[in-house]
Amino acid sequence: MNEADGDTAPQSPNQLFPLIRHLAYPTTRLLYWLPVTPNQITAFSLVLGLGGAWMFRQDDFASTVVAAALLVSCYVLDNSDGEIARLKNLASEFGKRFDTFVDWIVHTAFFICLGWGVAERWADDLWLWFGVAAAFGGTVNYIIDSVRDTRERAAGIQKIEDGPDETNADRLVFTSRVIRTDFCFIVLGLVLIDAVWLLLPAAAIGAQAYWGLQFVKNFRRHHV
């Protein structure tokens, strides 16, 4: 397949961040030549992500290393599915919604299973509640984004992307999204030093702050 066929081969990332794009690039090149659809890739990323989340439930070092590797693989496919959709001209509204749903369900399962595992390891249910709080914050953010996207589509408005050069709240949201794109590497690094539990209180607090900023941002857009 070449440009004359209406497709362009995947291009190597030319920026350092997000790091996941550099890892996903060879995968995208391979998937480009295989008879797979973007939705099939997204579905497989869901399987890997949920498998990784469940492995965090075990909370021993070997299991969490495997879990982190599965999560990184999930992120790789999550990055590649959109590229394949664009390159093969297979983008669809269902595909976009499915991709967003998979992101939400994988992270919800991740935080709950991580909190569950740490709670059992240290015999303290507080860690499970940290995981539930992080999952709750992610769910609220998912709902806010879904409502915003639905409203913008109904109004015929092109999706508004957050930029880093607006208000302080906008910059915080933008920075959070950049970090979230490479979140799997943060998880992997903490797993290797046996400190992945640090994510639980940080995410339990940060997730609430993030959806709060999103709510304020969307409220301002619709009431200016």
Buried (B, 14 or more C-beta within 10 A) or exposed (E): EEEEEEBEEBEEBEEEEBBBBBBBBEBBBEBBEEEBBBBBBBBBBBBBBBBBBBBBBBBEEEBBBBBBBBBBBBBBBBBBBBBBBBBBEEBEEEBBEBBBBBBBBBBBBBBBBBBBBBBBEEEEEBBBBBBBBBBBBBBBBBEBBBEBBEEBEEEEEEEEEBEEEEEEBBBBBBEBBEBBBBBBBBBBEBBEEEEBBEBBBEBBBBBBEBBBBBEBBBEEEEEE
